[in-house]
């Protein structure tokens, strides 16, 4: 009988974790190490995220930004 077990379980309601090792001797001390499994997060660019927003990406280039600002400033003088 091996003295090491690697188990995967889920955290249950109330933060409870259940581990079963029926082949271990009753009353024997054991060491338990817990390590969170990394959550896979899809990496996306800022432009991809903005494209999903209502209206999408407002400016396609730096020239578009400059033009918009220029038109806004000109509207102030009218």
C-alpha positions as CSV (number, residue, x, y, z in Angstrom):
1,X,0.0,0.0,0.0
2,X,1.4,3.4,-1.0
3,X,1.4,6.1,1.7
4,X,0.5,8.9,-0.8
5,X,-2.8,9.8,-2.5
6,X,-3.5,12.6,-4.9
7,X,-7.2,13.3,-5.0
8,X,-9.3,15.9,-6.8
9,X,-12.5,17.1,-5.2
10,X,-14.8,20.2,-5.2
11,X,-15.4,22.7,-2.5
12,X,-18.9,22.2,-1.3
13,X,-21.5,24.6,0.3
14,X,-20.0,26.3,3.4
15,X,-16.4,25.8,2.2
16,X,-16.6,22.1,3.1
17,X,-14.1,19.7,1.4
18,X,-14.5,15.9,1.7
19,X,-11.7,13.5,1.3
20,X,-12.1,9.7,1.5
21,X,-9.2,7.3,1.8
22,X,-10.7,4.0,3.0
23,X,-7.5,2.1,2.7
24,X,-5.6,4.3,5.1
25,X,-5.5,3.1,8.7
26,X,-8.0,4.6,11.1
27,X,-6.5,7.0,13.5
28,X,-3.4,7.5,11.4
29,X,-2.2,11.2,11.1
30,X,-2.1,12.6,7.6
31,X,-0.9,15.8,5.9
32,X,-3.3,17.5,3.6
33,X,-2.3,20.2,1.1
34,X,-4.8,22.2,-0.8
35,X,-4.1,24.1,-4.0
36,X,-6.6,25.9,-6.1
37,X,-6.7,24.8,-9.7
38,X,-6.0,27.8,-12.0
39,X,-9.1,29.2,-13.8
40,X,-8.6,29.3,-17.6
41,X,-9.3,32.8,-18.7
42,X,-9.5,33.6,-22.4
43,X,-7.1,36.3,-23.3
44,X,-8.5,39.0,-25.6
45,X,-7.2,42.3,-26.9
46,X,-8.8,45.5,-25.9
47,X,-9.9,46.1,-29.4
48,X,-11.8,42.8,-29.5
49,X,-13.6,43.7,-26.2
50,X,-14.4,47.2,-27.5
51,X,-15.8,45.8,-30.7
52,X,-18.4,43.9,-28.7
53,X,-19.6,47.2,-27.1
54,X,-22.7,49.0,-28.4
55,X,-21.4,51.2,-31.2
56,X,-18.2,49.1,-31.6
57,X,-14.9,51.0,-31.9
58,X,-15.6,54.6,-32.5
59,X,-12.3,55.5,-34.1
60,X,-10.5,53.3,-36.6
61,X,-7.3,55.4,-36.8
62,X,-5.4,58.3,-35.2
63,X,-6.6,60.5,-38.1
64,X,-10.2,59.7,-37.2
65,X,-9.5,60.9,-33.6
66,X,-7.8,64.1,-34.8
67,X,-10.6,64.8,-37.2
68,X,-13.2,64.3,-34.4
69,X,-11.4,66.6,-32.0
70,X,-10.9,69.2,-34.6
71,X,-14.6,69.2,-35.5
72,X,-15.6,69.4,-31.9
73,X,-13.3,72.4,-31.2
74,X,-14.6,74.2,-34.3
75,X,-18.2,73.6,-33.1
76,X,-17.4,75.5,-29.9
77,X,-16.5,78.7,-31.9
78,X,-19.8,78.7,-33.8
